[in-house]
Amino acid sequence: MRHLFIINPAAGKHMKVDALRQQISDLMRRRDEAWTIELTEAPGHAEALARQAADAPEDGLRVYALGGDGTLNEVVNGVAGRPNVAVGCCPLGSGNDFIKLFNVGRERFRDLAALVDAGEREVDLIRCNDRYSINICSVGFDARIGLEQAEYKKLPLVTGKGAYLISLVVNTVKGIHRPYRLELDGEPMEGDYTLIAACNGRWYGGSFNPAPDALPDDGLLDFIIVEGVSRLTVANLVLKYAKGRGKEFPDLIHMRRGRCLKVWCDRSSMVNVDGERLDADSLSFSVSANRLRLLVPSGAHW
């Protein structure tokens, strides 16, 4: 068995790389197995490192993503479709949304010894055009707010919450909803929609829990389609959406389970893929034929 630890030094606010490397070294020196530590240097580097390791001819590889949801997403995209690879997630980012799926034993993922000795569970992946997602993809109002927030963080004296509020105001002024044409498992839909989400996990955006009943291993995705609403209505509706109460508003928030949702936008649009940005004017959110072997420490489950 080979072990590859991919550390994103830019993840989170309190990443202590030297201490983390020492912890890994102390743990792995006691094991008679090959292991390597790599630090990412730029966006996309974790994906490249994971793919390179997965392409090696030896059998049996475990890749650990030590960072946030973006690091995990890159590792997943680097190894998807490789049957000899399992992926572990040590949540050290600011959001760590995917791991919130685990209602019990979530803290076990930060225990490196427990993670290295973890068992495996096969989970589904979302295929979003030519990218993979393990958690949630979305397009519309929420995606524009979240993805543009990063740009406002670059402004002097603007904090994370401040950047979110600026993005919220700007996108509210630009317009809440846009026209989309949809096809959900062959069923056509068309109209003005506020947001569209495909959920394999349950949490995203730090505090949004729109799909509290989603299961990552049932072979289905939880699709959420929010009707176009006014500026006066959107704040209350999005709050309910964020709290997983969409079923209380069946006329405005459509919650469906299925395997494939195709989306045609009226223009090139920002798409959230596990917090990473994709730009496209047509999308396909579907259950991937490739499943992922996820490392789940003993005592953790959803």
N, C-alpha and C positions, 0 to 999 in steps of 0.2 A: 504494500500500500504506500502511495506517495501522498504527501500533504503539501499544499501550497497555500500560504497565508498572504493575502493581498491587503495591505494597509493603505488606506487613503489618509494621508497626513492632514488634508484640508477639511476632513469631516468633523462636525461638531465644534464646540467652542473650547473644549478642554482636552483635546487629543494630546496624549503624552507618548510620543512615538518610541523614545528610548526605553521607557519603562515597559511598554507593550512588547517590544522586541525581546527584552530580557525575560519577560514572563513566558513568552513562547519558547525561547531557547531553553529555559529551565525545565519546562514541561516536556519538550520533545527529546532532549538529551537522554531522558530515561527510557525512551522507546527505541526499539530496533527497527526503525522505519526511516525512509528518506523524507526529508522535509526542506522547504525553502521559504524564505520571507522576501517579499517584494513590496516596494513602496511605489505608489502611483505618482506620476509626474505631471499628468495633464488629463483632461477629459478624454475618454476612450482608451486610456492606458490599461485600466483594469480588464476591459474586454479583451484587449490584445494579449495580455499576460495569461488570462484564463484560456483563451483559444490555443495559444502556443503550447501550454502545458497539456491541454486535452488532446492535441494532435500527436503527442509523443506516443510511440508504439506500446509502451508498457501498460499493463492492465492495472486498474485500481487507482483512482485519483480522487482525492477530496480537496476541494477548493473552498477556502474560507474568505468571505467578504467582511473585512473589518472596516466599517465605515457606516454610511447612511444608506437610504433607499436607492440613491443613484449608483453607489458602488455595487450593491446587490444586483441592480438591473444590468449593469455592465457585465458582471460575472455570469449572470444567467444568459445573456446574449452571446457570451463567449463560448459557453459549453452546451447550449441547447442542442439536442439531437445526438449527444455523445453518450452512449449507454454505459460507458466505463467511468463516468464522473458523477460524484455527489457534491452538493453545495451546502455549505454551512454559512449562517449569517450571525455575526457578532455585532449587534446594533450599537454603533458608536457615533451616529449622526445626530442631527438636531430634531428630526421628526421620527424616524424609525417606525414608519406607519405599518409596514407589512407585518412586523412581529406583534403588533397590537392584536392581530388575529388570535393569538394564543391567550385565552382567558385564564389559564392555569399554568404556572411554572414559567412565565415569560422571562423572569430574571435568569433562568438557567442558560439562556443563549449568551449571556455575558460571562459565563463561567467557561473558560477555554478548555479546561480538563473535561467538563461535561460535554462540551461541543465536539471535541476530538473523539470521545468515546460514544457519541450519539448513535442511535439507530436511524434508520432511513424510512421516509414515507414518500410515496410518489404523489406529486401534486400536479395540477393542471397549469398550463401557461396560456396566456392570451397571445394570439398572433395579431399584431397591429401592423398592417401592410408588411414591410420587410423587417419589423422589429418584434421582439418578444417582451411581454410584461408578465410579472408574477403577481402583481397586486391589482391596480386599477388604472384604466385609461379613461380619458374624458375629453370632450370638445365642447366649446361654448363659453358661457359667461365665467364659470369657475376656472376653466383652463387659462383663459386670458388673464384673469386676476392673478392667479398663482404664478404663471410663467413670467408675466411682466413685472412682478414684484422684485425679481432679481435685479432688474435694471434700476429700479428706484433705490435699492439698497446701496448703490454706488454713489448716491448723492451725499454731500457733506452733512453730518449730524443726523442722518436718517437711520433709525433703528429698524429691526425686522417688522415690528408692529406698525411703525410709521410707514414703511414701504408698502405694507399690505393695504393700509387705509388709503394711501395715495392711489394705488392701483385700483382699488375698489371704486373710488370717486371717479377716476378717469374713465374706467370702463362702463360705469353707470351712465356717464354723460354720452359716451360713444353709442350706447344702445344695449339694452338687456338681451334681446333675442334676435335671431337671424333665421332666414328660411333654410330648411334642409329637406332633402328627400331621403327617405329611409327604406330599408328592406330588412325585416326581422324574420329570419328563417323562412324567407320567401314571401312574407306578408308585406305589401307596400304601405308606407305611411308618408304623409307629406304635410308640411305646415311650418309655422314659426315656432321654434323651440328655444328655451333658455339654455339648457344644457343637456348633454347626452353622455351617459357613463356606462362603461362595461366593467363589471366587478368580478374579480376572482377572489380578492381579499375583502376586508370590511372597512378599513380606515384609509384615509388619505388627507393631504392638506394639513396635517398636524392635529386637527380636531374634528374632522368630518367623518361620520360613521353612517354613510347612506345605505349600506347593505348589511345590516346586522345579522342576517340569516345566511349570508353567502358561505359556501363550503368550497375550499380550494381543491377538492379531490372528487367532486361528484360528476365531472364530465360536462358541466353546464356553467354558463356565466349568468350573473344577475345583471340585467340591463335596466337602466333607469333613464326615462325620457321625461323631461320637465317641459311642460307647455310654455309658450311665450306668454309672459305676464308683464304688467306695467311696472314702472319704477316704484310706485307706491306699494305694490304687492310683493315685490321680489325679496325684500329684506325678511319678512315674516316667513315666506315660503322656503327660502334657502335655509333659514334657521331650522325649520322642521325637517327639511331634507338632511341637514347636517346631523341631526339627532336620530336619524333612522326612522322617522315617523311618516314616511312618504305614503304608506298605505292608508293613512287618515284622509288623504286628498286624492282619491282615485281619478277625479276629473282633470287634475292638474299634474299629478306625478304618476306616471305609468311605470309600474314595476313588473318586469316579465323575466322569466328564465328561458334561456335558449342557447343555441350553439353559434349563431352567426348574425351579426348586425352590420349591414352595409350602410354607409353614410355618404351622401353627396352634398357638398357645401356650395354656396353661391360664390365663394372666393377661397383663395388659399388661407387656411386657418391654422392657428396654433393648437396642437394636440398634446395633452399631458399623457405621458407614458411612464408611470411610476415616478412622476416628478420631473422627468426629462422631457425636453421639447422636440416635437416632430412637427413639420409644416407640410400640409397637404390639402388638396381640395376634394379628394375622395378617400374614403377610409373603409377598411374591413376589420371589424373586431370579431375574432372567431376563436373557438377552442382549438389550440394547436394539437396536431397529431403527435408532437413530441411532448412527453411528460418529463418532469424534473424529479430527480432523486434528492429530496431535501433532508438534511440532517436535523433531527429533532431530539434534543436531549431528554433523557429519562425524566419523567415527571411533568413534561410540558405537553399540553394538548389544547385544541380549540373546542 
